[in-house]
Amino acid sequence: MSRRWGTRARALAVTGAALAAMLLTGCTDLAEAETGATAPPTVMASPDPVAPIAISAAEREQCGIDPTASRLAAALATTDISAENSALALPQDMATPEQAQDQATRWAKLSDADRLYQLCLNDHQGNFGTATSADTCDSLLTDDALASLAQVNLRPKPFELQSWDYDVLGTIDRTGIVCTWRNSGDVMLVVGKAPLDPAAWTTTRTSLLADGFVPEQLGTVEFFNGPDGDDESYPARGVIYDDGVLFYLSNGDSYTDLAAFANR
């Protein structure tokens, strides 16, 4: 009896000092705490690296086939911001390994149809490193056009979507690039560029015609002249579709100022 209680008393006597040592070092062995020996600090394992998500050539072809093509065209044509018409961020674009793991889990939970749709939407927005994602405002125009703008004091300004702008301009702004050059008054030039595959263009073209856009031949390109508003300061606003790219121009006659059509 006395031996047993003596052992317990001894254990209780070291508890105060040992507890602090155990809390600081993570020791689970009382003998280590008594003798002052310290165990190696516990190292938390880092999340396993997440494999980057990419779109294959076969999947890219499927983007132009219904039902994915119609679903994609509807998302690109709308100005509403919702989960349905917004691209799901890629795991490799996350800031931390933990966030990348969480995002990979979200992708893994998608159905096959939703995964393909999200791959196509990310592809349209240049998230897989398309050439369009590298465009800058200066690269949209020819050197001569940029020099001419500077001569009349039209300077680059941040683009801001206005209530009178066409819906298609909002789509280009979300999926590509839109640039503005203006002076201190109301004179401005607005141009935009965004990727759009042929199947999506077919749907977009039908929508534009229904909204009052009129196709006109300008040189070697077809310009879709937008409908005039009540206070139409820029009556020749519209779009050009060419080789998988949709362009916007606040003045259709200046289409040769676009670098893409410099030699056309």
Solvent accessible surface area in square Angstrom, and as a share of the most:
residue,aa,sasa,rsa
1,M,155,0.69
2,S,96,0.62
3,R,208,0.76
4,R,162,0.59
5,W,135,0.47
6,G,40,0.38
7,T,86,0.50
8,R,134,0.49
9,A,57,0.44
10,R,147,0.54
11,A,36,0.28
12,L,113,0.56
13,A,84,0.65
14,V,31,0.18
15,T,59,0.34
16,G,59,0.56
17,A,81,0.63
18,A,1,0.01
19,L,87,0.43
20,A,53,0.41
21,A,30,0.23
22,M,52,0.23
23,L,137,0.68
24,L,155,0.77
25,T,32,0.19
26,G,47,0.45
27,C,7,0.04
28,T,133,0.78
29,D,68,0.35
30,L,68,0.34
31,A,55,0.43
32,E,57,0.26
33,A,11,0.09
34,E,66,0.30
35,T,107,0.62
36,G,54,0.52
37,A,52,0.40
38,T,98,0.57
39,A,29,0.23
40,P,113,0.71
41,P,110,0.69
42,T,120,0.70
43,V,128,0.74
44,M,162,0.72
45,A,98,0.76
46,S,93,0.60
47,P,42,0.27
48,D,105,0.55
49,P,133,0.83
50,V,39,0.22
51,A,79,0.61
52,P,97,0.61
53,I,20,0.10
54,A,70,0.54
55,I,18,0.09
56,S,53,0.34
57,A,76,0.59
58,A,67,0.52
59,E,51,0.23
60,R,108,0.39
61,E,126,0.57
62,Q,81,0.36
63,C,5,0.03
64,G,30,0.29
65,I,94,0.48
66,D,92,0.48
67,P,112,0.71
68,T,12,0.07
69,A,8,0.06
70,S,56,0.36
71,R,75,0.27
72,L,0,0.00
73,A,1,0.01
74,A,61,0.47
75,A,5,0.04
76,L,6,0.03
77,A,42,0.33
78,T,36,0.21
79,T,61,0.36
80,D,96,0.50
81,I,148,0.75
82,S,51,0.33
83,A,91,0.71
84,E,90,0.40
85,N,19,0.10
86,S,41,0.26
87,A,28,0.21
88,L,42,0.21
89,A,44,0.34
90,L,2,0.01
91,P,1,0.00
92,Q,79,0.35
93,D,90,0.46
94,M,57,0.26
95,A,94,0.73
96,T,56,0.32
97,P,78,0.49
98,E,98,0.44
99,Q,83,0.37
100,A,12,0.10
101,Q,59,0.26
102,D,79,0.41
103,Q,12,0.05
104,A,26,0.20
105,T,67,0.39
106,R,125,0.46
107,W,4,0.01
108,A,85,0.66
109,K,164,0.69
110,L,51,0.25
111,S,62,0.40
112,D,128,0.66
113,A,64,0.50
114,D,47,0.24
115,R,83,0.30
116,L,34,0.17
117,Y,3,0.01
118,Q,17,0.07
119,L,1,0.01
120,C,0,0.00
121,L,1,0.01
122,N,1,0.00
123,D,17,0.09
124,H,14,0.06
125,Q,51,0.23
126,G,8,0.08
127,N,62,0.32
128,F,49,0.20
129,G,64,0.61
130,T,39,0.23
131,A,89,0.69
132,T,18,0.11
133,S,67,0.43
134,A,82,0.63
135,D,31,0.16
136,T,76,0.44
137,C,43,0.26
138,D,86,0.45
139,S,57,0.37
140,L,8,0.04
141,L,6,0.03
142,T,29,0.17
143,D,117,0.61
144,D,113,0.59
145,A,7,0.06
146,L,40,0.20
147,A,51,0.40
148,S,60,0.39
149,L,19,0.09
150,A,42,0.32
151,Q,152,0.67
152,V,96,0.55
153,N,81,0.42
154,L,15,0.08
155,R,114,0.41
156,P,85,0.53
157,K,93,0.40
158,P,117,0.74
159,F,41,0.17
160,E,119,0.53
161,L,87,0.44
162,Q,71,0.31
163,S,114,0.74
164,W,167,0.59
165,D,26,0.13
166,Y,28,0.11
167,D,87,0.45
168,V,14,0.08
169,L,1,0.01
170,G,2,0.02
171,T,11,0.06
172,I,1,0.00
173,D,59,0.31
174,R,83,0.30
175,T,10,0.06
176,G,29,0.28
177,I,35,0.18
178,V,14,0.08
179,C,2,0.01
180,T,8,0.05
181,W,5,0.02
182,R,72,0.26
183,N,42,0.21
184,S,125,0.81
185,G,36,0.35
186,D,116,0.60
187,V,85,0.49
188,M,46,0.20
189,L,19,0.09
190,V,11,0.06
191,V,0,0.00
192,G,1,0.01
193,K,36,0.15
194,A,4,0.03
195,P,23,0.15
196,L,10,0.05
197,D,34,0.17
198,P,93,0.58
199,A,32,0.25
200,A,1,0.01
201,W,29,0.10
202,T,89,0.51
203,T,61,0.36
204,T,11,0.07
205,R,81,0.30
206,T,88,0.51
207,S,45,0.29
208,L,8,0.04
209,L,69,0.34
210,A,88,0.68
211,D,87,0.45
212,G,34,0.33
213,F,10,0.04
214,V,83,0.48
215,P,52,0.33
216,E,66,0.30
217,Q,123,0.55
218,L,36,0.18
219,G,59,0.57
220,T,86,0.50
221,V,7,0.04
222,E,71,0.32
223,F,2,0.01
224,F,2,0.01
225,N,29,0.15
226,G,5,0.05
227,P,50,0.31
228,D,94,0.48
229,G,45,0.43
230,D,163,0.84
231,D,131,0.68
232,E,42,0.19
233,S,80,0.51
234,Y,64,0.24
235,P,80,0.50
236,A,27,0.21
237,R,19,0.07
238,G,0,0.00
239,V,0,0.00
240,I,1,0.01
241,Y,45,0.17
242,D,34,0.18
243,D,134,0.70
244,G,23,0.22
245,V,27,0.16
246,L,7,0.03
247,F,8,0.03
248,Y,3,0.01
249,L,2,0.01
250,S,6,0.04
251,N,64,0.33
252,G,1,0.01
253,D,107,0.56
254,S,20,0.13
255,Y,21,0.08
256,T,63,0.37
257,D,48,0.25
258,L,2,0.01
259,A,47,0.37
260,A,54,0.42
261,F,0,0.00
262,A,49,0.38
263,N,153,0.79
264,R,114,0.42
